[in-house]
Amino acid sequence: MRTDPSPATPLLPMALFMGVMTCAWSTNAWQASPILSALGLLAGAGVALAAVLGTGRRGRQDPPAGTPGRAGSRGVPGPVVGLFALIEVVVIAGVTLLLARAGRGELVMPAVALVVAAHFALFRLVQRSRLHLLTTALGVAGAGAALLLATTGALDAAAARALAGLSLAACTLAYGAVFLVADRGSRPRTGLGTR
């Protein structure tokens, strides 16, 4: 039994958030592909559950004094995340309004997915990780293709939502899995090779 919980890190809450987002993005595929949607939902729920169970096992402990708002050596600083989220929200609101006024409501979801995917690239500015490049490329390719194909009529609205949603679900699933693995690697060993 573990009696000395290590300090809480932002990795598990971020893994939980990414698991929930994987579920949310996966629901966009339900109409066009219920099986793929269900698989995405299960994967996202698995990441979220692992994060919740990991948080419970680790216990809760305040971070050391003098480190509020600072990320760990591999993390992105909190204020940067907030700024990038604000940029994302403003762009999403603008795109949504423009598409609604143009009478192209069916394009809103793929366009939102494209903005979210593009915002992953911003994290590369403050954290040199290939994961940000991978998720940006995957998300922009999937959401961009969905948007383009829906605009030209090659995909109906449900298929476009599915393509964009599953692309972003794959991105958030990757982030969630990486956060879980990184958290596991950051925990001290407690004996007999266990963590």
N, C-alpha and C positions, 0 to 999 in steps of 0.2 A: 504494500500500500504506500502510496506517495504522501509524504507529509510536508514537503517543502515545495509548494507550487512555484513554478518560475513566473516571472512577470508576464502579464498579459501583453500580447502584441496585437497590432491591428490586422494581422493576417487572417485570423479566424473570423472576425466580423466581415472582412472583405470577402472571404470565401463564402460565407453565408449569403451576403448580398449577391454575389455572382451566381450562386445556386438558385436563388429566387429569380434573378434576371434570366437565367437559362430557362426556367419554367415559363416565365412571362413571354419570352421570345418564342418558345416552342408552341405556345397556344395559337400563334398566328398561322400555323400549318394545319390546324385541326380540320378545317373544311376540305382542304385539298388532299391532305395526307394524314389521316388520323393515326396511322401506325407510327410514322416518323414523329409526329407530334407527341404521341404517348412515350416514345423512346426518349425524346428530349425532356419531357416532364419527369420521367423516372431518373434520368441522369442528373438533372438539376436538383431534384429532391434528394438524391444521394449525396451530392456535394453539400447541400444545406444541412442535411442530417449529420454528416461527418463533422461539419463545422460546429454545430450545436453540441454534439457529443464531445468533441475536442475541447471546447470551451468549458464544459462541465468537468472534464477530467483534469484540466489544468488548474482549476480554481481561479479565484480572482485576487489580484494583488495590484495595488497602485503602482504606477511607474516610478522609478527613482526620482527624487526631488531634483528640480532644475531641468527637467526634460519635457515640459509640457509642449504639445504640438510638434514635437520633433519625431521624425520617422527613424526607424532603425537604419542600420547601415545599408540595407537593400531597399528600403521603402521610399515612397514619394512623400515629400513634406505635405502635411495637411492643408496649409493655405494654397498650395499649388493645385491639389485635387479640387478644392472649392472653386478656384478661379476657372479651371478647365470645365467643371460642371456648369458654372454660370455661363460661360461661352456657349457650351452645348445647348443649354436651355434657351438662350436668346436666339440662337440660330434655328433651333427646332420650332420655336414660336413663330419666327418670321416665315420659315418655309411652309408651315401649316397654314398660316393666314394667306399666303400667296396662292397656294394650291386650292384652298377653299374658295377664295375669290375667283379663281379661274375655273371653278366648277370641276376640278379634278380630284375630288375627295378620295378616289380609289388609289391615288398615288401617294397619299400622306404617309401611310405606314412604311412603304419602301424608302421614301425620302427621309423619314425619321431614322430608319435603320442606317441609311447611308451617312447621315450626320453623326450618329453614334459611332459608327465604324471609323469615320475620319478622325473623331476626337481621340481615338486610341493613339494616333500618331503624335499627338501633343505630349504624351507621357515620355516619348523617346527624347524629348528636349531636356528632361530632367533626370532620366534614368536610362542608362544604356542597356537595354534589354532587347533581345531579338523577339521576345514574345510580343512586344508592342508592334513590331514590323509585321509579324505573322498575323496577328489579329486584325491589324489595319488592312493588310492585303486581302485576307479572307473575307472580312466584312464588307469592304468596298467592292470587291469583285462580285460577291453574292447580291448585296443590296443594289449595287449599280446595275448589274445585269437585270435584276427584277424590275427596277425602275425603267430601264431602257426598253425591255421587252413588253412591259405593261403599256408604256407610252405608245409603242408602235402597234399594239394590239396582238402581238405574238403570244402573250400570256394574259389569261383573264385575271381579274382582281384577286381571286382566292389563291391562284397559283403564284402570283407575284408576292402576295403576303407570305406564303409558305416559303418561297425561296429566300426572301429577305429575312424572315424570322428565323429560319433554321441556320442561315449563315451567321446571324448574330448570336444565336443560341450556342453554336460551336465556339464562337469567340469567348463568350462569357463562361462556358464550360471549361475552356482551356485556362482562363484566368483563375477560376475557382480551384481547379485541380493543382495548378502551380502554387497557389496560396496555401493549399493544404499540405503539399509536399514540403514547401519552404518552412511552414510552421513546424512540421514534424522534425525537420533537420535542425531547427533552432532550439529544440528542447534538449536539456542536458540529460545524459544517460543516468539512470537511477540504479543500475546494478543488473547483473545477469543479462546484459545486452538489451534490456527493455528501455523504453522511453517513457 
